[in-house]
Amino acid sequence: MQRSEIMDQIRKILISVLNHENFEMTESLSATDTDGWDSLTHMMIVSEVEKTYGIAFKLKELNKMRNVGDLIDLVVSKI
C-alpha cells in the first residue's frame, strides 16, 4: 500500500472524527496545528486507524508519534 493511499484514508478519518476539514493534510500535520484535535479525539483517531487497517499500536509506539508522518510510518510497519 502506498503512503499516499494511507494519507488519504487518514485524512478521511480526521475529517470524520474532527467534523471539519479546516486543515492542510501534510506529513508534518499534528494535533497542535488542528482545531478540535485534543487528547480524546486523538484516541478516537488512533482507534479508527487501528480498526481500518486491522492493526494494534503499542503504548510505546503511540508515545513516540508526533505527527501524521509518524502515524503513516507506524501503519506501514504494521501492514
N, C-alpha and C positions, 0 to 999 in steps of 0.2 A: 504494500500500500504506500502511495506517495505522501510525502509531507503535506503537499497542497491539499490532498483529499482529507487528511486528518484535520488540517487547519479549517477547512470548510465545515466539517462536521462539528468541531469545537465552537466555531462561530455560531452555528445554529443552536447549540446547547446554551451558549452565553445569551443569545437573544431570547431564548425561551425562559431561562432562569431569571434574567435581569429585567425582562419585559420591556426592553428597548434595544435599539441598535445604534446608540449615540456613541460609537467608539470606532476607531480605525483598527482593524484587525491586523496586527503585526506580531512577530515572534517576541518582541520586547514588551507587548501589552501586559500590564499587571493590574492587580486589584486597586492600587493607588491611583491608576490612570482612569478608572472606570466608575461612574456613578452607580451606587447600589451594590457594588461588589464588596461585601463585608464578610466576616467570618462564617456566618450562616449560609449566605449564598455561595461562598467558596466551597463549603462541604456539599451543597446541592450540585454544584458544577462537577466536582470530583465524582460524586455518586453517579451522575448521569453519564460521565465519560466511562466509568467502570462498567456500567450497565450496557452502554452502546457497544463496547469492544469486548465484553465478557472477560474482563481482567480485574485484578485487585491490586491496589497500591499498598505498600507498607508505610507505616507512620514515618519512618526514617526518610523514605523517598519523598513524601509529601512535605516534610520539613525543609528539604533542600530545594523545593520548587519555588522559583522567584517570578516566573513569567510564563506566557503561553508557549514560548520556545522550549522551556524546560518540561512543560506538560507534554508537548508533542514528542520530545525525546523519550520520556517515560513510556508513552503509548507505543512508540516504535520498538522500544526494547522489550515490550511485553507481548507484542503480536507477531 
